[in-house]
Amino acid sequence: MLPDLESLRCFEAGATHLNFRTAARAVALSPAALGERIKRLEDTLDAALFARTTRRVALTAAGQRLLPHARALLEQAGRCHAVVHEQARAAPFELAIGTRFELGLSWLTPALRRLRAHVPERTLHLVFGDSPDLLDRVRRGQLDGAITSARLTLAGLSYERLHDEDYAFVGAARLVRQRRLSRASDAARHVLLDIAPELPLFRYFLDAIGRRDVWTFGAVEYLGTIGAIRQRVLQGAGVAVLPRYFVARDLAACRLVRVLPRVRLQRDAFRLVWRTGHPRERDLRELASELSHIPLC
């Protein structure tokens, strides 16, 4: 027997969310109906795809092997209607998209296969760099677009919102235990690790507290990328504000802990930015829509 697409769709939703109630809502089924579909798929394949307990859901090794194939099948099936009704094959085109290093490596590069399957005539070229340079190159027409959470200060740019970005003020667990950091006066005992003076991530914390206190750190170390900052924080070299998705595993494993966890830091968002009036604006908006449905990782 061959697995049916509806069961594969339910499996993919369960694998994406690892929560059957959330997955059921995503495919517009009841949790019981979702569970029946997944059980049918497991019976068809004669293999357990999920390891379920009362507290958590995880993919089995068989489920992990199946997931990329299930996603590829669903993507191809989703194009059947368009293929049947297309009048002529769309002309191929290319887009050069800028991205910062960590986001490009962890999220955008793995998504390229899925994006190509959705629009085969489109080729995406990735350009890595820091946000100010990428935005300047977009403005000057050297890049078609850039994915960034940087605040936009240049005129003549349009954008589509992709994903909200939450931030966390973090430090190595041992460091925070040894040196208290619960008020502004404690900052002198710590090193602040940040991106750059002109684009400090620590501003998300200062904006959240209304800048009512002056936070003067013993030293400030600028490292240019969030990957380098994370490494230094894990080494116990200082404290930092970092994107929450980027340190989620470190927080879950207690390698890092949140500093002043009751303070809710300001949020930002990832955007796909392009030059206003770009001749491929429609294609850029379509790309933004696709990216908004691919979870951050």
MISEVEX-928584 format. One record per atom (N, C-alpha, C, O): residue in three letters; x negated, y, z. Coordinates in steps of 0.1 Angstrom, whole numbers, plus 5000, padded with zeros to 4 digits. Layout:
BEGIN
ALAXYZ;...
END
This chain:
BEGIN
MET499249885000;MET500050005000;MET499150125000;MET498150135006;LEU499650234993;LEU498950354993;LEU499550455003;LEU500750455005;PRO498750535009;PRO499250635019;PRO500150745012;PRO499750785001;ASP501250785017;ASP502050885011;ASP501551025015;ASP500951045026;LEU501851125007;LEU501351255009;LEU501851325021;LEU501151395028;GLU503151295024;GLU503751355036;GLU503051305049;GLU502851385058;SER502651185049;SER501951125061;SER500551185061;SER500051225072;LEU499851205050;LEU498551275049;LEU498651415054;LEU497751465061;ARG499751485050;ARG499951625054;ARG500051625070;ARG499551715076;CYS500851535076;CYS500951535090;CYS499651505097;CYS499251555107;PHE498851405091;PHE497551375097;PHE496651495096;PHE495951525106;GLU496651565085;GLU495751685084;GLU496151795094;GLU495251855099;ALA497351815096;ALA497851915106;ALA497351865120;ALA496951945128;GLY497551735123;GLY497151695136;GLY495651705138;GLY495151735149;ALA494851675127;ALA493351685128;ALA492951825129;ALA491951855136;THR493651915123;THR493252065124;THR493552115138;THR492652185143;HIS494652085144;HIS495052145156;HIS494752065168;HIS494652115179;LEU494551935167;LEU494351845178;LEU495351865189;LEU494951855201;ASN496551895185;ASN497651915195;ASN498951885187;ASN499251955177;PHE499651775190;PHE500751725182;PHE501851825182;PHE502651835172;ARG502151895193;ARG503251995193;ARG502952105183;ARG503752145175;THR501752155184;THR501352265175;THR501352215160;THR501852285151;ALA500852095158;ALA500752045144;ALA502252025139;ALA502452045127;ALA503151975148;ALA504551955143;ALA505152085139;ALA505852085129;ARG504852195146;ARG505452325142;ARG504852365129;ARG505552425121;ALA503552335127;ALA502952375114;ALA503552305102;ALA503552365091;VAL504052185104;VAL504652115092;VAL506152105093;VAL506852035086;ALA506752185102;ALA508152205104;ALA508852065107;ALA509852035101;LEU508251995116;LEU508851865121;LEU508851865136;LEU508251945142;SER509651775141;SER509651755156;SER508351675159;SER507851605151;PRO507951685172;PRO506751605176;PRO506951455174;PRO506051385170;ALA508151405176;ALA508451265174;ALA508351225160;ALA507751125156;ALA508851315151;ALA508751285136;ALA507351285131;ALA506951205123;LEU506551385137;LEU505151385133;LEU504451265137;LEU503651205130;GLY504751215150;GLY504051095155;GLY504450975147;GLY503550885145;GLU505650965142;GLU506150855134;GLU505350855120;GLU504950745116;ARG505150975114;ARG504450985102;ARG503050935104;ARG502450865095;ILE502350975114;ILE500950945117;ILE500850795119;ILE499950725115;LYS501850735127;LYS501850595130;LYS502050515117;LYS501350415115;ARG502850565108;ARG503050495095;ARG501750495087;ARG501450395081;LEU501050605087;LEU499750615080;LEU498750525086;LEU497950455079;GLU498650515100;GLU497750425106;GLU498050275103;GLU497150195101;ASP499350245102;ASP499750105098;ASP499350075084;ASP498949965081;THR499550175075;THR499250155061;THR497750135059;THR497350045051;LEU496950205067;LEU495450195065;LEU494850095075;LEU493650065074;ASP495750045084;ASP495249945094;ASP494049995102;ASP493049925104;ALA494250115107;ALA493150175115;ALA493750285123;ALA494650365119;ALA493250305136;ALA493650415144;ALA492950535140;ALA491750535138;LEU493650645138;LEU493050775133;LEU492950875145;LEU492050965144;PHE493650855155;PHE493550945167;PHE493350865180;PHE493950755181;ALA492550915189;ALA492450865202;ALA493250955211;ALA492851075213;ARG494350905217;ARG495250995224;ARG495350955239;ARG495450835242;THR495251055247;THR495451035262;THR496551135266;THR497051215258;THR496851135279;THR497851235284;THR497251375284;THR498051465285;ARG495951385282;ARG495351525284;ARG494751575271;ARG494551695269;ARG494351485261;ARG493751535249;ARG493951445237;ARG494351325239;VAL493751505226;VAL493851425213;VAL492551445206;VAL492051565205;ALA491951345201;ALA490651355193;ALA490751255181;ALA491451155182;LEU490051285171;LEU489951205159;LEU489051085163;LEU487951095169;THR489350965158;THR488550845159;THR487450865147;THR487550955139;ALA486550775147;ALA485550775136;ALA486250755123;ALA485850815113;ALA487250665123;ALA487950645110;ALA488750775106;ALA488750805094;GLY489250845116;GLY489950965113;GLY489051075107;GLY489351145098;GLN487851085113;GLN486851175108;GLN486451145094;GLN486251245086;ARG486351025090;ARG485950985076;ARG487051015067;ARG486851055055;LEU488350995071;LEU489451015063;LEU489751165060;LEU490251195049;LEU489451255070;LEU489951395069;LEU489551465056;LEU490351525050;PRO488251465052;PRO487851545040;PRO488551485028;PRO488951565019;HIS488851355027;HIS489451295015;HIS490951335016;HIS491551365005;ALA491551335028;ALA492951375029;ALA493151515024;ALA494151555017;ARG492251605028;ARG492351745025;ARG492251765010;ARG492951845003;ALA491251695004;ALA491051704989;ALA492351654982;ALA492751714972;LEU492951544986;LEU494151494980;LEU495251594981;LEU496051614971;LEU495451654992;LEU496551744994;LEU496351874986;LEU497251924980;GLU495051914985;GLU494852034976;GLU495152004962;GLU495752084955;GLN494751884957;GLN495051854943;GLN496551834941;GLN497051874931;ALA497251774951;ALA498651754949;ALA499351894949;ALA500351914942;GLY498851984957;GLY499452124957;GLY499352194944;GLY500152284941;ARG498452154935;ARG498252214922;ARG499052154911;ARG499052194900;CYS499752044914;CYS500451964904;CYS501552054897;CYS501652054885;HIS502252134905;HIS503352214899;HIS502752324890;HIS503252344879;ALA501652384894;ALA500952484886;ALA500452424873;ALA500552494862;VAL499852304874;VAL499252244862;VAL500352214852;VAL500152234840;VAL501452164857;VAL502552124848;VAL503152244840;VAL503452234828;HIS503152364847;HIS503852474842;HIS502952584836;HIS503352684830;GLU501652564837;GLU500752664832;GLU500752674816;GLU500752564810;GLN500852794811;GLN500952814797;GLN499552794790;GLN499452744779;ALA498552844796;ALA497152834791;ALA496252844802;ALA496452894813;ARG495052774800;ARG494052774811;ARG493552914813;ARG493152984804;ALA493452954826;ALA493053084830;ALA491553094826;ALA490753004827;ALA491153214822;ALA489753244819;ALA488953234831;ALA489353294842;PRO487753174831;PRO486853174843;PRO486353314846;PRO486153404838;PHE486153334859;PHE485553464864;PHE484753434876;PHE484853334883;GLU483953534880;GLU483053524892;GLU483253644901;GLU483653754897;LEU483053614914;LEU483153714924;LEU481953704933;LEU481653594938;ALA481253804936;ALA480053804945;ALA480553864958;ALA480953984959;ILE480553784969;ILE481053814982;ILE479953824992;ILE479253724994;GLY479853934999;GLY478853945010;GLY479353895023;GLY480553905026;THR478553835031;THR478953785044;THR477753795054;THR476553785049;ARG477953805067;ARG476853795076;ARG476453655078;ARG477253565075;PHE475253625082;PHE474653495081;PHE475453385089;PHE475853285083;GLU475753415102;GLU476453315110;GLU477753275104;GLU478153155103;LEU478553375101;LEU479953355096;LEU479853285083;LEU480653195080;GLY478953325074;GLY478853255061;GLY478453115062;GLY478953025055;LEU477553075071;LEU477052945072;LEU478052855079;LEU478252735075;SER478752905090;SER479652815098;SER481052805092;SER481752705094;TRP481452905084;TRP482852915080;TRP483052925065;TRP483752845059;LEU482353015059;LEU482553045045;LEU481952935036;LEU482652885026;THR480752895038;THR480152795030;THR480852665030;THR481152605019;PRO481252615042;PRO482052485042;PRO483452505034;PRO483952405030;ALA483952625033;ALA485252645027;ALA485152655011;ALA486152655005;LEU483952665006;LEU483752684992;LEU484452574983;LEU485052604973;ARG484352454987;ARG484952344980;ARG486452354979;ARG487052334969;ARG487052384991;ARG488452404992;ARG488952524983;ARG489952514976;LEU488152634983;LEU488552754976;LEU488352724961;LEU489252774953;ARG487352644957;ARG487252614943;ARG488352524938;ARG488852534926;ALA488752434946;ALA489852344942;ALA491152424940;ALA491952384932;HIS491352524948;HIS492552604947;HIS492552694935;HIS493652704928;VAL491452744931;VAL491352834919;VAL490152784911;VAL489052844913;PRO490252684903;PRO489052624896;PRO488352724887;PRO487152704885;GLU489052814881;GLU488452904872;GLU487553014879;GLU486853094872;ARG487653024892;ARG486953124900;ARG485653064906;ARG485652954912;THR484553134904;THR483253094910;THR482853204920;THR482853324917;LEU482653164932;LEU482253254943;LEU480753244945;LEU480153134947;HIS480053364945;HIS478653374948;HIS478553444962;HIS479153544964;LEU477853384971;LEU477653434985;LEU476353514985;LEU475353474980;VAL476453634992;VAL475253714994;VAL475253745009;VAL476153795015;PHE474153705016;PHE474053715030;PHE473253845034;PHE472353895027;GLY473753905045;GLY473154035049;GLY473854085061;GLY474754025067;ASP473454205066;ASP474154265077;ASP475254355072;ASP475154405061;SER476154385081;SER477354455076;SER477154595070;SER477754615059;PRO476354685076;PRO476154815070;PRO475654805055;PRO476054875047;ASP474654715053;ASP474054705040;ASP475154645030;ASP475254695019;LEU475854545035;LEU476854485026;LEU477954585022;LEU478354585010;LEU478454655032;LEU479454755028;LEU478954865019;LEU479654905010;ASP477654905021;ASP477155005011;ASP477054944997;ASP477255014988;ARG476654814996;ARG476554754983;ARG477954734977;ARG478054744964;VAL478954714985;VAL480354714980;VAL480754844974;VAL481254854963;ARG480454954982;ARG480855084978;ARG480155124965;ARG480755194956;ARG478855074963;ARG478155114951;ARG478355014939;ARG477755034928;GLY479254914941;GLY479654824930;GLY478654714928;GLY478754644918;GLN477754694937;GLN476754584936;GLN477354444941;GLN476854344937;LEU478354454949;LEU479154334954;LEU480554364951;LEU481054474952;ASP481354254948;ASP482754264946;ASP483454284959;ASP484554354960;GLY482954224970;GLY483654234983;GLY482654184994;GLY481654134991;ALA483154215006;ALA482354165017;ALA483254125029;ALA484354195030;ILE482954025036;ILE483653985048;ILE482954035060;ILE481854005063;THR483654115068;THR483054185079;THR484054215090;THR485254235087;SER483654235102;SER484454285113;SER483954425117;SER484454485126;ALA483054475110;ALA482554615113;ALA483554715111;ALA484454705102;ARG483554815119;ARG484554925117;ARG484255005105;ARG483055035102;LEU485255025097;LEU485055095084;LEU485055245085;LEU486055305090;THR483955305081;THR483755445082;THR483555505068;THR483655635066;LEU483355425058;LEU483155475044;LEU484455495037;LEU485355415038;ALA484555605029;ALA485755625021;ALA485755545009;ALA484655495005;GLY486855525003;GLY486955454990;GLY486955304991;GLY486655234981;LEU487255245003;LEU487255105005;LEU488655055008;LEU489355125015;SER489054945003;SER490354875006;SER490054745013;SER488954695011;TYR490954695020;TYR490754565026;TYR492054485029;TYR493154545029;GLU491854355032;GLU492954275037;GLU492454205050;GLU491254165051;ARG493254205060;ARG492854135073;ARG492953985071;ARG493853935065;LEU491853925076;LEU491753775075;LEU492053705088;LEU492953625089;HIS491353735099;HIS491453665112;HIS491153775123;HIS490253855122;ASP491953755134;ASP491553835146;ASP490253785151;ASP489953665150;GLU489453875157;GLU488253835163;GLU488253875178;GLU488253995181;ASP488153775187;ASP488153805201;ASP486653805206;ASP485853735200;TYR486353875217;TYR485053885222;TYR484953835236;TYR485953845243;ALA483753795240;ALA483553755254;ALA482253815259;ALA481253815252;PHE482253865271;PHE481053915278;PHE480453795285;PHE481053745295;VAL479253745281;VAL478753615286;VAL477353625291;VAL476553715287;GLY476953525299;GLY475553505303;GLY475353365306;GLY476353285308;ALA474153325307;ALA473853185311;ALA474253165325;ALA474153245334;ALA474853045328;ALA475453015341;ALA474453035352;ALA474853095362;ARG473252985350;ARG472253005361;ARG471853145364;ARG471753185375;LEU471753225353;LEU471353365355;LEU472453445362;LEU472153515371;VAL473753415358;VAL474853495365;VAL474953445379;VAL475353535388;ARG474653325383;ARG474753285397;ARG473653345405;ARG473853385416;GLN472453365399;GLN471253415406;GLN471353565408;GLN470953625418;ARG471853635397;ARG471953785398;ARG473353825395;ARG473953815384;ARG473953875405;ARG475353925404;ARG475554035394;ARG474654115393;LEU476654025387;LEU476954135377;LEU478454155378;LEU479254095369;SER478854225387;SER480354245389;SER480754395389;SER481954425389;ARG479754485388;ARG480054625387;ARG478954695379;ARG477854635377;ALA479154825376;ALA478154895367;ALA476854905374;ALA475754905367;SER476854925387;SER475554935394;SER474654815394;SER473454825396;ASP475254695391;ASP474454575390;ASP473754565376;ASP472854475375;ALA474154645367;ALA473554635353;ALA472054655353;ALA471354605345;ALA471554735362;ALA470054765363;ALA469254635365;ALA468054635362;ARG469854535370;ARG469154405373;ARG469154315360;ARG468654205361;HIS469754355349;HIS469954265338;HIS469454335325;HIS469254455324;VAL469154245315;VAL468854285302;VAL470054275293;VAL470754165293;LEU470454375285;LEU471554365276;LEU470954325262;LEU470054385257;LEU471554215257;LEU471154165243;LEU472254215233;LEU473454195236;ASP471854275222;ASP472854335213;ASP472354325199;ASP471254285196;ILE473254365190;ILE472954365175;ILE471954475171;ILE470854445167;ALA472454595173;ALA471654715168;ALA472254835175;ALA473454835179;PRO471454945176;PRO471955065183;PRO473255125176;PRO474055175183;GLU473255115163;GLU474355175156;GLU475655095155;GLU476655145152;LEU475454965158;LEU476654875158;LEU476654785171;LEU476554665169;PRO476654845183;PRO476554765195;PRO477854685197;PRO478954735197;LEU477654555200;LEU478854475204;LEU479354505218;LEU480454485222;PHE478454565226;PHE478854595240;PHE479954705240;PHE480554715251;ARG480154765229;ARG481154875229;ARG482554805231;ARG483454875236;TYR482754675228;TYR484054615230;TYR484354605245;TYR485554605249;PHE483354595253;PHE483554585267;PHE483754735272;PHE484654755280;LEU482954825268;LEU483054965273;LEU484455025269;LEU485055095276;ASP484954985257;ASP486255035252;ASP487354975261;ASP488355045264;ALA487154855265;ALA488154785274;ALA488254845287;ALA489454855293;ILE487154895293;ILE487254955307;ILE487455105306;ILE487455165317;GLY487555155294;GLY487755305293;GLY486555385296;GLY486655505298;ARG485355325296;ARG484055395299;ARG484055485311;ARG483455585312;ARG484855435321;ARG484955505334;ARG483655495342;ARG483455585351;ASP482755395339;ASP481555385347;ASP480355385337;ASP480555355325;VAL479255435341;VAL478055435333;VAL477255305335;VAL476855275346;TRP477155225324;TRP476455095325;TRP475055115320;TRP474855125308;THR474055125329;THR472655145325;THR471855015328;THR471654985340;PHE471554945318;PHE470854815320;PHE469354835322;PHE468754935318;GLY468754735328;GLY467254745331;GLY466554755318;GLY465454815317;ALA467054685307;ALA466454695294;ALA467554655284;ALA468454585287;VAL467354695271;VAL468154655260;VAL467354595250;VAL466354655246;GLU467754475245;GLU466954405234;GLU467854385222;GLU468954325223;TYR467454445211;TYR468254435198;TYR467754325190;TYR466554315187;LEU468654235185;LEU468154115178;LEU468754095164;LEU468254005157;GLY469654185160;GLY470054185146;GLY471154095142;GLY471954125133;THR471253965148;THR472253875144;THR472853815157;THR472153805167;ILE474053765156;ILE474753705167;ILE474053565170;ILE474153525182;GLY473553505160;GLY472853375162;GLY471653385171;GLY471453315180;ALA470853495169;ALA469653515177;ALA470053555191;ALA469453525201;ILE471153635192;ILE471653675206;ILE472053555214;ILE471653545225;ARG472853465207;ARG473253345215;ARG472053265220;ARG472153225231;GLN471053255211;GLN469853175216;GLN469253235228;GLN468853175237;ARG469153375228;ARG468453445239;ARG469353435252;ARG468853425263;VAL470653445250;VAL471553425262;VAL471453285268;VAL471353275280;LEU471353185259;LEU471253045264;LEU469953025271;LEU469852945280;GLN468853105267;GLN467553095274;GLN467553165287;GLN466653155295;GLY468653245290;GLY468653315303;GLY467953445302;GLY467653505312;ALA467753505289;ALA467053625288;ALA467853745290;ALA467353855292;GLY469153735291;GLY470053855293;GLY471453815291;GLY471853705290;VAL472353925291;VAL473753905290;VAL474153975277;VAL473454055271;ALA475353935271;ALA475753995258;ALA477253975256;ALA477853895262;VAL477754065247;VAL479054045242;VAL478953975229;VAL478254025220;LEU479653865227;LEU479653785215;LEU481053745210;LEU481953735219;PRO481253715197;PRO482553665193;PRO482853535200;PRO482053445202;ARG484153525205;ARG484553415213;ARG484453285206;ARG484053185211;TYR484853285193;TYR484753155185;TYR483353105185;TYR483052985184;PHE482353195185;PHE480953155183;PHE480353095195;PHE479353015194;VAL480953125207;VAL480353065219;VAL481452975226;VAL481252935238;ALA482452935219;ALA483552855226;ALA483052725231;ALA483352685242;ARG482152655224;ARG481652525228;ARG480652555240;ARG480652465249;ASP479952655240;ASP479052685251;ASP479852715264;ASP479452675275;LEU480952785263;LEU481752815274;LEU482452685280;LEU482452665292;ALA482952605270;ALA483552475274;ALA482552385281;ALA482952315291;ALA481352385277;ALA480352305283;ALA479652365295;ALA478752305301;CYS480052485299;CYS479552565310;CYS478052595309;CYS477352625318;ARG477552595296;ARG476252645294;ARG476252795295;ARG475252855300;LEU477352865291;LEU477553005293;LEU478753025302;LEU479652935302;VAL478853135309;VAL480053175316;VAL480353315313;VAL479553395309;ARG481653345315;ARG482053485312;ARG481753575324;ARG481853535335;VAL481253695320;VAL480953795330;VAL482253885331;VAL482853915321;LEU482653915344;LEU483853995346;LEU485053935338;LEU485554005329;PRO485353815340;PRO486353745332;PRO487753815332;PRO488553785323;ARG488053895342;ARG489353955343;ARG489454075333;ARG490554125330;VAL488354125328;VAL488454235318;VAL488754175304;VAL487954085300;ARG489754225298;ARG490154175285;ARG489454265275;ARG489854385273;LEU488554215268;LEU487754295258;LEU488554335246;LEU489554275243;GLN488254455240;GLN488954495228;GLN488754395217;GLN487754325216;ARG489754385209;ARG489754285198;ARG489454355185;ARG489654485184;ASP488954285176;ASP488754335162;ASP489254235152;ASP490054145156;ALA488854245140;ALA489354155130;ALA488354145119;ALA487754235115;PHE488354015113;PHE487554005101;PHE488454055089;PHE489654035089;ARG487754125080;ARG488454175068;ARG487654135055;ARG486454125056;LEU488454125045;LEU487754115031;LEU487854255026;LEU488954305024;VAL486754325023;VAL486654465020;VAL486154475005;VAL485254395001;TRP486754564997;TRP486354584984;TRP486454734980;TRP487154804987;ARG485854774969;ARG485954904965;ARG487354934959;ARG487854864951;THR487955044964;THR489355084959;THR489355094944;THR488455164938;GLY490355034938;GLY490355044923;GLY489554934916;GLY489454944904;HIS489054834923;HIS488354724917;HIS489154654907;HIS490354624909;PRO488554624895;PRO489354564884;PRO489854424888;PRO490854374882;ARG489254364898;ARG489754224902;ARG490454234915;ARG490354144923;GLU491054344918;GLU491754364931;GLU492754254934;GLU492854204945;ARG493554214924;ARG494554114926;ARG493853984930;ARG494353914938;ASP492753944923;ASP492053824927;ASP491453834941;ASP491353734948;LEU490953944944;LEU490453964958;LEU491553954968;LEU491253894979;ARG492654004966;ARG493753984975;ARG494253844976;ARG494553794987;GLU494153764965;GLU494453624965;GLU493453554973;GLU493753464981;LEU492153584972;LEU491153524979;LEU491353554994;LEU491153465003;ALA491653674998;ALA491953705012;ALA493053625017;ALA492953575029;SER494153605010;SER495253515014;SER494753375017;SER495153315027;GLU493953325008;GLU493453185010;GLU492553175023;GLU492753085031;LEU491653275024;LEU490753275036;LEU491553285049;LEU491053235059;SER492653355049;SER493353375061;SER493953245066;SER494353235078;HIS494053145058;HIS494653015061;HIS493652915065;HIS493952795067;ILE492352955064;ILE491252865068;ILE490752895082;ILE490153005083;PRO490952815092;PRO490552845106;PRO489052875107;PRO488252815100;LEU488752975116;LEU487353005119;LEU486752885126;LEU487352805133;CYS485452865123;CYS484652755130;CYS483252795131;CYS482452725136;
END
